[in-house]
Each structure stands twice: as C-alpha cells, then as structure tokens.
Amino acid sequence: MGGQETETLAGLAIDSTGAAWIGGSTTSTDMRASPNAYQASSGGSASPQVTYTDGYLAKINPQGTALLYGTKYRLTVTTAV
C-alpha cells in the first residue's frame, strides 16, 4: 500500500464491479488514504518505545492501477521492551 513500514494483508475480496477490497494492519505513518477516508492519519507515536498499529481498508480499481478508497482504523498499542 505504499507505506515505509510494515503492511500486513489479512483479507481480499473482489466485488461485483471487479474492484479489489483489501484489509489488514500497518505500522506505517505514511500509508496513503483517500480524500473521503474515515481516518486519514495514523495512530502516530509520541515515543520511540511505542508502536501504534492501525487497521486499513482499501478499494483498488479493477485494473489495479488506482486507489478508489483507503482508510485507517486505530487498533492497538504495543510497547517495546
């Protein structure tokens, strides 16, 4: 999805128009979101010891060349040791 950190795919579905819906999780703060995103920015982190993981949902056009919808959802907080 274009982020500089880790994106993990958890699910993929093709709708009746041929568009692909993908969902998963990301630790990237720079992953793309669409203008109509539910949550465009990442959870962020105020400390290098804390990693925020966001869920994401994206819709890709049938040709696989354009992001039609992309959003993040705040998931969990993991503290590094």
C-alpha positions as CSV (number, residue, x, y, z in Angstrom):
1,M,0.0,0.0,0.0
2,G,3.0,2.3,-0.2
3,G,4.0,2.8,3.4
4,Q,7.6,2.8,4.6
5,E,6.9,0.4,7.5
6,T,5.1,-2.9,7.7
7,E,1.7,-3.6,6.0
8,T,0.1,-7.0,6.5
9,L,-2.7,-8.3,4.3
10,A,-5.5,-10.0,6.3
11,G,-8.2,-10.3,3.7
12,L,-9.0,-9.8,0.0
13,A,-12.4,-9.7,-1.8
14,I,-13.4,-8.9,-5.3
15,D,-16.8,-7.1,-5.6
16,S,-19.3,-7.3,-8.5
17,T,-17.5,-4.4,-10.4
18,G,-14.2,-6.3,-10.3
19,A,-12.7,-3.9,-7.8
20,A,-10.5,-5.5,-5.1
21,W,-11.1,-4.7,-1.4
22,I,-8.1,-5.4,0.8
23,G,-7.8,-5.1,4.5
24,G,-5.1,-5.7,7.1
25,S,-2.8,-3.9,9.5
26,T,0.0,-1.4,9.2
27,T,2.6,0.4,11.4
28,S,3.3,2.9,8.6
29,T,2.6,6.5,9.4
30,D,2.7,7.4,5.7
31,M,0.4,4.9,4.1
32,R,-2.0,6.5,1.6
33,A,-5.6,7.3,2.3
34,S,-8.3,8.6,0.0
35,P,-9.8,12.1,0.5
36,N,-13.0,10.6,1.9
37,A,-11.2,8.4,4.4
38,Y,-12.8,7.6,7.7
39,Q,-9.3,8.1,9.4
40,A,-6.6,9.5,7.1
41,S,-3.8,9.8,9.6
42,S,-2.1,7.0,11.6
43,G,-2.3,6.5,15.3
44,G,1.2,8.0,15.5
45,S,3.6,7.7,18.4
46,A,4.8,10.2,20.9
47,S,7.7,7.9,21.9
48,P,10.1,5.7,20.0
49,Q,9.3,2.9,22.5
50,V,5.6,2.8,21.5
51,T,4.4,1.4,18.2
52,Y,0.8,2.1,17.1
53,T,-0.8,-0.4,14.8
54,D,-3.7,0.7,12.5
55,G,-6.0,-1.4,10.5
56,Y,-6.6,-0.4,6.9
57,L,-9.3,-1.0,4.3
58,A,-8.7,-0.1,0.7
59,K,-10.6,-0.5,-2.6
60,I,-8.5,-0.8,-5.8
61,N,-10.0,-0.3,-9.3
62,P,-10.4,-3.5,-11.4
63,Q,-7.3,-2.6,-13.4
64,G,-5.2,-2.5,-10.3
65,T,-4.0,1.0,-11.1
66,A,-5.8,3.3,-8.8
67,L,-6.8,3.6,-5.1
68,L,-10.6,4.3,-5.1
69,Y,-10.9,4.3,-1.3
70,G,-8.4,3.9,1.5
71,T,-8.8,4.5,5.2
72,K,-7.1,3.5,8.5
73,Y,-8.7,2.4,11.8
74,R,-6.9,2.7,15.1
75,L,-6.3,-0.8,16.5
76,T,-3.8,-1.4,19.4
77,V,-0.8,-0.1,21.2
78,T,2.3,-2.3,21.7
79,T,5.1,-1.2,24.0
80,A,8.6,-2.3,23.0
81,V,10.9,-3.7,25.7
